[in-house]
Amino acid sequence: MDPSYWSTSKGDVKQIAKNSEKLNLQKKLNDLKSCVLNEFNDVYSDGGIINTDWLNTSIRTFLNQNTNVDFRYFTDYAYYFYDNLGNKVLKSGKTGVTKATIKKYQTIINKILAFEKYRKKRLLLQDINLKFHKDFIYFLHNVQKLNYNTTGKYLTFIKTICIDAKKYGLKINTEVEDDRFRATKEKVSFITLSEIEINNIYNTTFTYKPYLENAKNWLIIGVRTGARVSDLLNFTKDNIKNGFIEYSAQKTNQKIVLPLHQQVREILETNKGEFPRKISSQKFNDYIKKVCENVGMNEEVNGSKSIKLKKGVWRKVKDDYKKHELVSSHIMRRSFSTNHYGKLPTPLIMAVTGHTTEKMFLNYIGKTANDNAETLNKFWQLQESKKEQKPILEVIKNGTV
């Protein structure tokens, strides 16, 4: 509308002849005013929050823009939070989050929708309390058969969304900020490949089955670089620069540079400077199990294996399995981290694996405060033994003056 058609003193449209839409426009504004006042009365009487977000929602409702959006409901605000992740300003000053983070929030919204369907009730933001905490854990662990660590991650995301809603003036349940509203955890069982096992794999040839030889070479490169499978299987000779492998991790966008291990160098030389033939991550996971079975990794170990519960639903089940059955792409990064821990400075290993905090790194390789204390104790004992060693003087030559 032309500003000259608006009366600032009266707060309405000037009824002038040259404005042919004056009557329709004034009617729309009157209807909008009526709608906003009615919404105000409803929300105010229910004890809701009156703020800019509420006003924006009311206007969009009147204009038939996302008429089903109501920020009092958890999923409606969660979708708003999700849609704006690309514009989120991080503590580092960087704008936007990784694709992996976006995917995680989409997953938690789907889990909440499944929970609402299970309970036959839509959740308000104020319904996210300690009772919800208890019920949601039961739903994910006992109904959907998820482990406690995955369940805990979902609870953390839910808490993040609620705290974000509070920052924008939306009313949340104070119990979500209670210390008891915490993530569930359980000890992670995982396996790694020792140096002896890695060398045994490297020295085994599968010329009779080229697809296993190809997978074996990728596995060796993986345990010697600590790369995630999403990065590993995309390596090309363009990633080799002056004897170093350089790449940006897809998950974190972090630049990683590391020297070529002798075994990696030999694989590349055998392949005329090229990395092994590219395969899918699914085939890679299938083939490396066969590689490890062929080199004799048949001992029983405790771990978690994906078991099909029903069509399209797989869950990890803890039990004793043959070691080769538990081998997957995750073994590469964990083996690299575990085999170098205590031998190289932890920050150096973290620079290769891409972990941003030592706590995150130690949790990843399953180290505890007691493990650190034991490592320190061994170091002190070694230093003490060096002190106690006395120099031994040997007679080089007997003679008389």
C-alpha positions as CSV (number, residue, x, y, z in Angstrom):
1,M,0.0,0.0,0.0
2,D,1.1,3.5,-0.8
3,P,2.1,5.2,2.6
4,S,0.2,8.3,1.6
5,Y,-3.0,6.2,1.9
6,W,-2.4,5.5,5.7
7,S,-3.5,7.8,8.5
8,T,-1.0,7.6,11.3
9,S,-3.1,9.7,13.7
10,K,-6.3,7.5,13.2
11,G,-4.4,4.2,12.6
12,D,-6.5,3.2,9.6
13,V,-6.8,3.6,5.8
14,K,-7.6,7.1,4.5
15,Q,-10.8,7.1,2.6
16,I,-9.6,9.0,-0.4
17,A,-11.0,8.6,-3.9
18,K,-7.8,7.6,-5.7
19,N,-7.4,4.6,-3.5
20,S,-9.7,2.1,-5.1
21,E,-9.0,-0.7,-2.6
22,K,-9.6,1.5,0.5
23,L,-12.7,-0.4,1.6
24,N,-11.4,-3.9,1.1
25,L,-8.1,-3.1,2.7
26,Q,-9.7,-1.5,5.8
27,K,-12.0,-4.5,6.1
28,K,-9.0,-6.9,6.1
29,L,-7.2,-4.8,8.7
30,N,-10.3,-4.8,10.9
31,D,-10.6,-8.6,10.5
32,L,-6.9,-9.0,11.4
33,K,-7.3,-6.8,14.5
34,S,-10.3,-8.9,15.6
35,C,-8.4,-12.1,15.1
36,V,-5.3,-11.0,17.1
37,L,-7.5,-9.7,20.0
38,N,-9.4,-13.0,20.1
39,E,-6.2,-15.0,20.1
40,F,-4.8,-12.7,22.8
41,N,-7.8,-13.4,25.0
42,D,-7.6,-17.1,24.5
43,V,-3.8,-17.4,25.2
44,Y,-3.9,-15.0,28.1
45,S,-6.7,-16.9,29.9
46,D,-4.7,-20.1,29.5
47,G,-1.6,-18.6,31.0
48,G,0.3,-18.6,27.7
49,I,3.2,-16.4,26.7
50,I,2.4,-13.2,24.8
51,N,5.5,-12.2,22.7
52,T,6.7,-11.5,19.2
53,D,6.6,-15.2,18.3
54,W,3.0,-15.4,19.4
55,L,2.1,-12.3,17.4
56,N,3.9,-13.7,14.3
57,T,2.0,-17.0,14.6
58,S,-1.3,-15.2,15.0
59,I,-0.7,-13.1,11.9
60,R,0.4,-16.0,9.8
61,T,-2.6,-18.0,11.0
62,F,-4.9,-15.2,9.8
63,L,-3.1,-15.1,6.4
64,N,-3.4,-18.9,6.1
65,Q,0.4,-19.3,6.3
66,N,1.2,-22.6,8.2
67,T,-2.2,-22.5,10.0
68,N,-1.4,-25.6,12.0
69,V,1.7,-24.1,13.7
70,D,1.3,-23.6,17.4
71,F,4.5,-23.1,19.4
72,R,2.9,-24.3,22.5
73,Y,3.3,-27.8,21.0
74,F,6.8,-29.4,21.2
75,T,6.8,-30.7,17.6
76,D,5.7,-27.3,16.2
77,Y,8.6,-25.5,17.9
78,A,11.0,-28.4,17.1
79,Y,10.2,-28.0,13.4
80,Y,10.8,-24.2,13.7
81,F,14.1,-25.0,15.4
82,Y,15.0,-27.6,12.8
83,D,14.2,-25.2,9.9
84,N,16.6,-22.6,11.3
85,L,19.6,-24.8,12.0
86,G,21.1,-23.6,8.7
87,N,21.2,-20.0,10.1
88,K,22.3,-20.9,13.7
89,V,25.3,-18.9,14.8
90,L,27.7,-21.2,16.7
91,K,30.0,-20.2,19.6
92,S,32.9,-20.2,17.1
93,G,31.1,-17.5,15.0
94,K,30.4,-20.0,12.2
95,T,26.9,-19.9,10.8
96,G,25.0,-23.2,10.2
97,V,25.5,-26.8,11.5
98,T,26.7,-29.9,9.8
99,K,24.4,-32.2,7.7
100,A,24.9,-34.9,10.4
101,T,23.5,-32.6,13.1
102,I,20.5,-31.7,10.9
103,K,19.8,-35.4,10.3
104,K,19.9,-36.1,14.1
105,Y,17.3,-33.4,14.8
106,Q,15.1,-34.7,12.1
107,T,15.4,-38.2,13.7
108,I,14.4,-36.9,17.1
109,I,11.4,-35.2,15.7
110,N,10.3,-38.5,14.1
111,K,10.9,-40.2,17.5
112,I,8.6,-37.7,19.3
113,L,5.9,-38.1,16.6
114,A,6.1,-41.9,17.1
115,F,5.9,-41.4,20.9
116,E,2.8,-39.2,20.4
117,K,1.2,-41.8,18.3
118,Y,2.0,-44.5,20.9
119,R,0.5,-42.4,23.7
120,K,-2.3,-41.0,21.5
121,K,-1.6,-37.4,22.6
122,R,0.2,-34.4,21.3
123,L,2.9,-33.0,23.6
124,L,3.0,-29.4,24.7
125,L,6.3,-27.9,25.5
126,Q,5.2,-27.9,29.2
127,D,4.6,-31.7,29.0
128,I,8.4,-32.2,28.7
129,N,8.9,-33.0,32.4
130,L,10.4,-35.7,34.6
131,K,7.4,-38.0,33.9
132,F,7.9,-37.6,30.2
133,H,11.6,-38.4,30.8
134,K,10.7,-41.7,32.4
135,D,8.0,-42.6,29.9
136,F,10.1,-41.7,26.8
137,I,13.0,-43.8,28.1
138,Y,10.6,-46.7,28.5
139,F,9.2,-46.2,25.0
140,L,12.7,-46.0,23.2
141,H,14.3,-48.8,25.2
142,N,11.5,-51.3,25.8
143,V,9.2,-50.6,22.8
144,Q,11.6,-49.5,20.1
145,K,14.5,-51.6,21.5
146,L,17.1,-48.8,21.3
147,N,20.1,-49.0,23.6
148,Y,20.5,-46.5,26.5
149,N,23.3,-44.5,24.8
150,T,21.1,-43.8,21.8
151,T,18.2,-43.0,24.1
152,G,20.4,-40.6,26.0
153,K,21.4,-38.7,22.9
154,Y,17.7,-38.2,22.0
155,L,17.0,-36.8,25.5
156,T,19.9,-34.4,25.1
157,F,18.4,-33.1,21.8
158,I,15.0,-32.7,23.4
159,K,16.4,-30.7,26.3
160,T,18.3,-28.4,23.8
161,I,15.1,-27.7,21.9
162,C,13.2,-26.8,25.1
163,I,16.0,-24.5,26.4
164,D,16.0,-22.8,23.0
165,A,12.2,-22.2,23.2
166,K,12.7,-20.7,26.7
167,K,15.2,-18.2,25.3
168,Y,12.4,-16.9,23.0
169,G,9.9,-16.4,25.8
170,L,8.0,-19.7,25.4
171,K,6.8,-21.3,28.6
172,I,8.5,-24.7,29.3
173,N,8.4,-27.0,32.3
174,T,11.1,-26.1,34.8
175,E,11.7,-29.9,35.4
176,V,13.5,-30.1,32.0
177,E,16.3,-28.1,33.6
178,D,16.4,-30.4,36.6
179,D,19.6,-32.5,37.1
180,R,17.4,-35.6,37.0
181,F,16.4,-34.8,33.4
182,R,19.7,-36.3,32.2
183,A,20.9,-38.6,29.4
184,T,20.9,-42.3,29.9
185,K,24.2,-44.2,29.4
186,E,25.6,-47.7,29.3
187,K,29.1,-49.1,28.9
188,V,29.9,-49.4,25.2
189,S,31.2,-52.8,24.0
190,F,33.5,-52.5,21.0
191,I,36.3,-54.3,19.4
192,T,39.6,-53.2,17.9
193,L,42.3,-54.7,15.8
194,S,45.7,-55.0,17.4
195,E,49.0,-54.3,15.6
196,I,49.6,-58.1,15.3
197,E,46.1,-58.6,13.7
198,I,46.5,-55.6,11.4
199,N,49.9,-56.9,10.1
200,N,48.4,-60.4,9.8
201,I,45.6,-59.0,7.6
202,Y,48.1,-56.9,5.5
203,N,50.3,-60.0,4.9
204,T,47.4,-62.2,3.8
205,T,46.7,-62.1,0.0
206,F,43.3,-62.7,-1.6
207,T,44.3,-62.9,-5.2
208,Y,41.8,-65.7,-5.7
209,K,39.0,-63.3,-4.7
210,P,39.9,-59.8,-6.0
211,Y,36.9,-58.1,-4.2
212,L,38.3,-59.3,-0.9
213,E,41.8,-58.1,-1.8
214,N,40.3,-54.7,-2.6
215,A,38.4,-54.5,0.7
216,K,41.5,-55.6,2.6
217,N,43.5,-52.8,1.1
218,W,40.8,-50.3,2.1
219,L,40.7,-51.7,5.6
220,I,44.5,-51.3,6.0
221,I,44.3,-47.7,4.8
222,G,41.4,-47.1,7.2
223,V,43.2,-48.4,10.3
224,R,46.4,-46.5,9.3
225,T,44.6,-43.2,8.8
226,G,41.8,-43.4,11.4
227,A,39.4,-42.0,8.7
228,R,35.6,-42.4,8.9
229,V,34.3,-44.7,6.2
230,S,32.5,-41.7,4.5
231,D,35.9,-40.1,4.0
232,L,38.0,-43.2,3.4
233,L,36.1,-44.6,0.4
234,N,36.3,-41.2,-1.3
235,F,40.1,-40.9,-1.2
236,T,41.7,-40.4,-4.5
237,K,45.3,-39.6,-5.6
238,D,44.3,-36.0,-5.4
239,N,44.4,-36.3,-1.6
240,I,48.1,-37.2,-1.7
241,K,50.3,-34.1,-1.4
242,N,54.0,-34.2,-0.8
243,G,53.8,-37.6,1.0
244,F,50.8,-36.6,3.1
245,I,47.1,-37.4,3.0
246,E,45.0,-34.3,3.2
247,Y,41.2,-34.2,3.3
248,S,38.3,-32.4,5.0
249,A,36.1,-34.6,7.1
250,Q,32.5,-34.7,5.7
251,K,31.0,-34.9,9.2
252,T,32.8,-32.0,10.8
253,N,34.4,-30.2,7.8
254,Q,37.6,-30.3,9.8
255,K,40.8,-30.4,7.7
256,I,43.0,-33.4,8.5
257,V,46.6,-33.9,7.4
258,L,48.7,-37.0,8.2
259,P,51.8,-38.7,6.8
260,L,51.5,-41.9,4.7
261,H,52.1,-45.1,6.7
262,Q,54.5,-47.5,5.1
263,Q,51.8,-50.1,4.5
264,V,49.6,-47.4,2.8
265,R,52.5,-46.3,0.7
266,E,53.1,-49.9,-0.5
267,I,49.4,-50.4,-1.4
268,L,49.5,-47.2,-3.5
269,E,52.8,-48.2,-5.2
270,T,51.3,-51.6,-6.1
271,N,48.3,-49.8,-7.5
272,K,50.3,-47.4,-9.6
273,G,49.7,-44.5,-7.2
274,E,45.9,-45.0,-7.1
275,F,43.7,-45.9,-4.2
276,P,41.9,-49.2,-4.3
277,R,38.8,-49.5,-6.5
278,K,35.8,-47.6,-4.9
279,I,33.0,-49.6,-3.3
280,S,29.9,-48.8,-1.3
281,S,30.1,-48.6,2.5
282,Q,27.6,-51.5,2.7
283,K,29.7,-53.8,0.6
284,F,32.8,-52.7,2.5
285,N,31.3,-53.7,5.8
286,D,30.2,-57.1,4.4
287,Y,33.6,-57.8,2.8
288,I,35.9,-56.9,5.7
289,K,34.0,-59.4,7.9
290,K,34.9,-62.1,5.3
291,V,38.5,-60.8,5.3
292,C,38.8,-61.1,9.0
293,E,37.1,-64.5,9.0
294,N,39.7,-65.7,6.5
295,V,42.6,-64.6,8.6
296,G,41.3,-66.6,11.5
297,M,39.5,-64.1,13.8
298,N,37.1,-66.7,15.2
299,E,37.5,-66.3,18.9
300,E,34.4,-65.5,21.0
301,V,34.3,-61.9,22.2
302,N,31.5,-59.9,23.8
303,G,30.0,-57.1,21.7
304,S,27.0,-55.7,20.0
305,K,25.7,-57.0,16.7
306,S,22.8,-55.7,14.5
307,I,19.9,-58.2,14.6
308,K,16.9,-58.0,12.4
309,L,13.8,-57.7,14.6
310,K,11.3,-57.4,11.8
311,K,11.1,-56.1,8.2
312,G,13.1,-52.9,8.0
313,V,13.9,-52.8,11.7
314,W,17.4,-53.7,13.0
315,R,18.7,-53.3,16.5
316,K,22.1,-54.0,18.2
317,V,22.0,-56.9,20.6
318,K,24.8,-57.6,23.2
319,D,26.1,-61.1,23.3
320,D,29.2,-63.3,22.6
321,Y,30.0,-63.5,18.9
322,K,32.9,-64.6,16.8
323,K,35.2,-61.6,16.4
324,H,34.9,-61.4,12.6
325,E,31.1,-61.0,13.0
326,L,31.6,-57.8,14.9
327,V,34.0,-56.2,12.5
328,S,32.6,-53.1,10.8
329,S,33.9,-49.8,9.4
330,H,33.9,-48.3,13.0
331,I,36.8,-50.6,13.9
332,M,39.2,-48.5,11.8
333,R,39.1,-45.2,13.7
334,R,38.8,-47.0,17.1
335,S,41.8,-49.2,16.3
336,F,43.9,-46.2,15.2
337,S,43.0,-44.4,18.4
338,T,43.5,-47.3,20.8
339,N,46.8,-48.5,19.2
340,H,48.3,-45.0,19.5
341,Y,46.9,-44.0,22.9
342,G,49.7,-43.8,25.5
343,K,52.4,-43.9,22.8
344,L,51.7,-40.6,21.1
345,P,50.5,-37.3,22.8
346,T,46.7,-37.5,23.0
347,P,46.2,-34.1,21.2
348,L,48.2,-35.5,18.2
349,I,45.9,-38.5,18.0
350,M,42.8,-36.2,18.3
351,A,44.1,-34.1,15.4
352,V,44.0,-37.2,13.2
353,T,40.7,-38.6,14.5
354,G,38.9,-35.2,14.5
355,H,37.8,-35.3,18.2
356,T,37.5,-31.8,19.5
357,T,37.8,-32.5,23.3
358,E,39.9,-35.0,25.2
359,K,36.8,-36.1,27.2
360,M,35.0,-37.0,23.9
361,F,38.1,-38.9,22.7
362,L,38.6,-40.9,25.9
363,N,34.9,-41.8,25.9
364,Y,35.3,-43.0,22.3
365,I,38.1,-45.4,23.1
366,G,36.5,-46.5,26.4
367,K,39.2,-45.0,28.7
368,T,38.3,-44.0,32.3
369,A,39.9,-42.0,35.1
370,N,41.3,-45.3,36.5
371,D,42.9,-46.1,33.1
372,N,44.6,-42.7,33.1
373,A,45.8,-43.2,36.7
374,E,47.2,-46.6,35.8
375,T,49.1,-45.2,32.8
376,L,50.5,-42.4,35.0
377,N,51.5,-45.0,37.6
378,K,53.4,-47.1,35.0
379,F,55.2,-44.0,33.8
380,W,56.3,-43.1,37.3
381,Q,57.5,-46.7,38.0
382,L,59.5,-46.6,34.8
383,Q,61.1,-43.3,35.8
384,E,61.9,-44.7,39.3
385,S,63.5,-47.8,37.8
386,K,65.8,-45.7,35.7
387,K,67.0,-43.8,38.8
388,E,67.8,-47.0,40.6
389,Q,69.9,-48.4,37.7
390,K,73.6,-47.8,38.6
391,P,76.2,-47.3,35.9
392,I,78.4,-50.4,35.4
393,L,82.1,-49.7,34.9
394,E,84.0,-52.1,32.7
395,V,87.7,-52.5,32.4
396,I,88.7,-51.7,28.9
397,K,92.4,-52.6,29.1
398,N,94.8,-53.8,31.8
399,G,98.2,-52.4,31.7
400,T,101.1,-51.0,33.8
401,V,102.6,-47.7,33.6
